[in-house]
Amino acid sequence: MTTAARFEIEYLQYLGKDGKPVAELPAAFADPKALLPLFKQMLFVRTFDTKAIALQRTGKLGTYAACLGHEATHVGIGASMRPEDVFAPSYREYGAQFMRGVQPREVLMYWGGDERGNDFAGPKHDYPWCVPISTQCLMAAGAALSFKLRKQPRVAVACCGDGGSSKTDFYAALNSAGAYTAPLVLCVINNGWAISVPRSAQTGAQTLAQKGIAGGLHCLQVDGNDLIAVLEGMRRAVERARGGQGGSVIEFMTYRLHDHTTADDARRYRGEDEVKDAWTRDPMVRLRTYLTAQGLWSEAEEKAWAEECGKRVDVEINAYLETPVQPVEAMFDHLYAELPHDLVAQRDAALALEGRA
């Protein structure tokens, strides 16, 4: 028998779930001191996430998509990009966005129903939050192609979930990136569940990373709870892209420790034992254990930093709560240069309901 081609998917992991190295650390991240500020950022993200959920539970946010358990993946992705690169998030990659200058108050504004949150700080060329599943991958593919045509050493990075990797938008993005050797990095954050649909029911593929093979992209699977592995996987992909070697698909293996959103109740479709087991792979515990063993972190330092994080998040929450609410007509006034007649009627009706017509 003649074999036309063979493929394999490399798996990256450097820290086991007990926080001990399981492989030689890559040279770029061999100095544990370089990980300390990123660990602190992960703690900040978890503090923000906890307080944002509390805001929603007390009626001060419409809904909220938690990122609990994703901290290493998100912070690692954000830390691996340059300001001139383009980021196309879905709707829960706050850790990556904070690394790129987005303010927590802007996340809260968005989930509080104020679209001004989408006009966030940080690189203005980054894309806004995207709730339609995986359409952001196509936007990033277009940006990546423009970088190539303009001969700019820039990279486009898009994130989607395991469920998002089943969408035609994802396949079209990776196919175009492969066809044009575009500098695109598609990050598939495999947290086990597409809302209530388990990974096992989504695809017959052995890995989600291998989906990129069909498009001619470099493919890699990474332990998404291991910050070092995330950083190394992204380093390889970004360097390839920036060097004109084309795009990549990286599958980050992690777990959604909270409900899909605050409108969801994951207890209805997944077992308690599964979640309990996932907590043993908590990225925070893993990196904390490693840094402590290196003499770079202590319980006292964490307590002090946790207090600092709480204060910083409270400042952001107060800024959000004190932001004046937009008038009802704002939803009409910033859509069109000239409002269509049917929307003029709706605008007038909305004003009449408020007694301001």
Residue, then its C-alpha position, 0 to 999 in steps of 0.5 A: m500500500t502506498t501512503a499519500a501522507r502522514f500527520e501527527i499532533e504534538y502535545l505540550q505540557y511542562l508542569g503536571k497538575d501537582g506543579k512539578p515539571v514533567a519535561e525540560l522547560p523551554a529556554a524562553f521560559a526557563d527563568p521562573k521569575a518571568l512567570l510571576p507577573l503573569f501568575k499575579q495577573m491570573l489571580f487578578v482575573r479570578t478576583f474580577d471573575t468572582k466579583a462579576i458573578a456576584l454583580q450579576r447575582t445581585g441584579k447589576l449585570g444582565t448576564y455574564a460569561a465566567c472564565l473560571g479555569h481558563e486563566a492560564t490559557h487566556v493570560g498566556i495568549g494575551a502575553s504572547m501578542r504584540p500591541e500591533d497584532v490583532f485579537a479577535p475574542s469570543y466573549r470570555e477571554y478577559g485575561a487576554q484582553f486585560m493584557r492588551g489594555v482593556q479595562p475591567r469596567e468596560v467588560l462590565m459595561y458590555w455585560g450590563g447592556d451598554e455597547r460603549g463597553n465595546d469601544f474599549a481601551g487598548p489597541k483600537h484595531d482589536y475586534p469587539w466581543c463576538v457572541p455569534i459563534s466563531t464568526q470572529c475567526l473569519m474576521a481574523a483571517g481577513a485581517a491576517l490576509s491584509f497583513k500579508l498583502r501589505k507585507q506587515p510583520r503582524v499576526a491575527v489571533a482568534c479564539c473560539g471554543d470546542g463547539g466553535s471549532s465545529k462551525t463552518d466559519f472556523y473551517a473557512a477561516l483555517n482554509s483561507a489561512g492555509a491557502y494564502t499562507a496568512p499569519l493567523v493563529l486560531c486558538v481552540i479553547n477546549n473546555g469540554w462543553a459547548i454549553s450542554v453538548p459534551r466534546s464527545a458528541q461534537t466530532g469524531a476527530q481524535t483531537l480538535a487541533q487536527k482540524g487544521i491539517a486539512g487546511g495545511l496549517h501547523c497544528l498543536q495540542v497544549d495543556g491549557n492549564d499549564l501557563i508555560a505550555v500555553l506560552e511556548g505553544m503561542r511562541r511557536a505559532v506567533e513566530r511562524a506566522r510573523g516569519g511568513q511560515g503561515g498559520s496554526v491551529i492550537e487546541f488548549m485543553t482546559y475545563r469550564l469550572h463555572d456554568h456556561t454563563t450565569a443564565d446556565d445551570a451546568r448541574r443539569y447536564r454534567g456530573e459532580d465527579e467530573v467537575k471535582d476531578a477538573w478542580t484537581r487540574d486548576p491552573m492557579v494551584r499548579l502555578r502557585t505550587y511551582l512558584t512557591a517551590q522556586g521560592l518566589w511566592s508565599e502565602a503572605e504574598e498571596k494574601a497581600w496581592a489578593e487584597e490589592c486585587g480586590k481593591r482594584v476590582d472594586v474601583e472598576i466596579n464603582a466606575y461601571l456603576e457610576t457610569p450614567v445610563q444612556p438614553v433609550e434613543a441611543m440604541f437608534d442614533h448610532l446605527y445609521a447615518e440616516l435612520p430608516h423609516d421603520l426605525v424612526a417609528q420605533r424610536d418615536a414609540a420608545l420615546a413615547l413610552e418614556g413620555r418624552a415624545 
